[in-house]
Amino acid sequence: MGNNKLNPEQERRVKELVSKMSLKEKIREMSPSTRITRHGVMLFRYNYWTYDAGGNKRLGIPKLRFTDGPRGVCLGNSTCFPVSMARGASFDPLLEERIGSAMGYEARAQGANFYGGVCINLLRHPGWGRAQETFGEDPYHLGIMGSAMVRGLQKHLMACAKHYACNSIENSRFYVNVKIDERTLREVYLPHFKKCVEAGVASIMSAYNRVNGEYCGQNYHLLTEILKKEWGFDGFVISDFLWGVREGKSAVNAGLDIEMPIARFYGRNLKRLVLKGEVKEEKIDEAVFRILRQKQRFSKVGEGVYDKKKVAGEEHRRLALESARKSIVLLRNENNVLPLNRDKLKKIAVFGKLASWANLGDIGSSRVRPPYSISPLEGIKNKAGDKVQVIYSDGKDRGSAKALAKDSDAVIMVVGLSARDEGEYIPFPMVNKYGGDRLDLRLAQEDEELIKDLANENKNCVVVLEGGSAIIMEEWKERVPGILMAWYPGMEGGNAIAEVIFGELNPSGKLPIVFPKSLDQLPYFDNKVKEIEYGYYHGYRWFDKKGYEPAFAFGFGLSYTRYQYSNLRLDKRQIKRNEKIRIQADITNLGDRAGDEIVQLYVGFENSKIDRAIKELKGFVKISLLAKETKTVAFELSPEELAYYNPNSKSWEIEEMDYNVYVASSSRKEDLKLKDSFKILKEK
């Protein structure tokens, strides 16, 4: 498997191979090798072919052949899965590993051996334009989901985790300087990257932005001191594309091993630096050894025939549908308006321009082109049955829309965001009208007015939201009884949405981010700022600390059944630093239909002598329960997971104190169903 390290004999052979290479050959391994004619085409069609680096025919060294993600493979007509944020809402790492494996297979089948789709940037503010590409706001959750994706991908090829680090403002990503103290960096913005390193990820991609004054692609503290020395990362570091390297000497000395996708500072320019003595050849040797070590490690991974017919084939389409099903979050269901009962309906009116369009998300470097995609309207028509009339209107003619809503048994509105509203920001005149950060988290005014108008005409009103991050809905949410968050749900998303609406599927997704009531509940955000300070708090931790009530909390999601939490038990009341504590609780499905529940474990630090979060997520598990069934969930905690970073001693420290334990259905106070505590003892 791809996570195995090389044995000493293999390491020796790789070192021997490096010793046989000329300086020119070594620098070629660190430099891109895509043909210039292909670059010309890929200016207009990103990742039409793989982006290549290195390769040596004389010594039999293959090229790195890179393709991007993260909602599927950018090459060809690949399976388009729900975006990462949607998959984060599934809280299902086993599913994510299967999705990673499917992506890895499709990449290999289309000629790639290196996949850049593991985006694990922490969502500091929901206005970040590329929020959809990551799994959420919490470093623990990000680490679990990201490392699961790594394990799946690396059954077939090398994986790359990105963008390292503190990359969460889109429009100013090429120049913004993030000021951050060492404790916040270590505890909040890096743990998920470390988790992927522990999972054996082959590569890390550096970010564009600066951290404490130094660009990430030439940041010695990030790339060498932390990543390579402290964490023992034995893979290689590649730059983000085009502007990821600003100066060759600083980059190579800081630990950047490969420049992508064109040789602006590596290639011939790097060779000149070595010949002039400005870069030691030992630095080149180290970088090449890291690259070849991963090529050797993955040389036998996924051996066999990779059938192109499986790309977006039946198996992977079913997986995309399963993912969409498990990612949809039921936010509101007053008077049990959902699910709609087809036996009691004659006419359903569907509104909104997004209803008739399969809205897949960003069209930047994460764009996937599936062979087909199902819109919400198609899905609703597929599932409504022969006896139910489905009528569509985009809602622009408000008078006729209101009349149609009044004359229907139920109203479904599909509204939200698209690639024009959020996504990768590319500062070229032809494309910069798309993507970028969101400074206003509300829906477009026309969508809000449509919701208000139609809700006045029909009591059975359901709003389906599409988008990659939080949407503020205070102006209208109390007017509609049903709200679903469908995210960008992938090529089978329309079918999954319809299954939830008609009750063929019991929704189980939960929010991997906080949905605020207003912008003033959030940390400072400016997408044109040249310098910004990232503080210790964001997301649900920020809301806890400030005492804010969100619109919808992190971890929140409703179901068509009800769950009871009971019988919390800890196997110990006191533990030493070398011991673990086991936490168990019983979960009962009180309803008459089966469902999946995401049970969350939070640990509280109210007794700390230093400034710490009120509580932090430290575990989650997804369980399936039949009607009236009870199951026991179990968590294990070690003291190391509760440590904080002391910048004065430059070490992780464990406080000897009482820790609160919460088993919860979400992070909000009312959902902290069960509570107990335990103590970590002092060392004697």
Beta strands, then each sheet from edge to edge (+ up, - down):
strand 1: 51-53
strand 2: 64-67
strand 3: 114-119
strand 4: 158-164
strand 5: 177-179
strand 6: 203-206
strand 7: 210-211
strand 8: 214-215
strand 9: 236-238
strand 10: 329-333
strand 11: 347-351
strand 12: 389-393
strand 13: 410-416
strand 14: 461-466
strand 15: 482-485
strand 16: 531-533
strand 17: 563-570
strand 18: 574-575
strand 19: 581-589
strand 20: 595-604
strand 21: 615-625
strand 22: 630-637
strand 23: 644-646
strand 24: 651-653
strand 25: 658-664
strand 26: 674-680
sheet 1: 1+ 2- 3- 4- 6- 9-
sheet 2: 8+ 7- 5- 16-
sheet 3: 10+ 15- 14- 13- 11- 12-
sheet 4: 17+ 19- 22+
sheet 5: 18+ 26+ 25- 20+ 21-
sheet 6: 23+ 24-
end
